[in-house]
């Protein structure tokens, strides 16, 4: 299952092989976007952080009547 990743810092170095990523994903990451990866290349691990889905809880408001 693919997971979403984003850069920890502003930019990722190009190095010889784009840190093991394909060029399209490398460009997206350096533009500040998220990418979905099945596996993170060893050379890219230090630059990426996994994006976890955030659950939003809905709070029900209850009207309390005074005495």
Residue pairs with C-beta under 8 A, 6 or more apart in sequence:
1 38
2 36
2 37
2 38
3 36
3 37
3 50
3 51
4 34
4 35
4 36
4 50
4 51
5 29
5 34
5 35
5 36
5 37
5 40
5 48
5 49
5 50
5 51
6 29
6 32
6 33
6 34
6 35
6 48
6 49
6 51
7 29
7 30
7 32
7 47
7 48
7 49
8 47
8 48
8 49
9 47
11 30
12 19
12 26
12 29
12 30
12 44
12 47
13 19
14 26
15 43
17 43
18 26
19 26
19 41
19 43
19 44
19 47
20 41
20 42
20 43
20 44
21 29
21 37
21 41
21 44
25 35
25 37
28 34
28 35
29 35
29 47
29 48
34 51
40 48
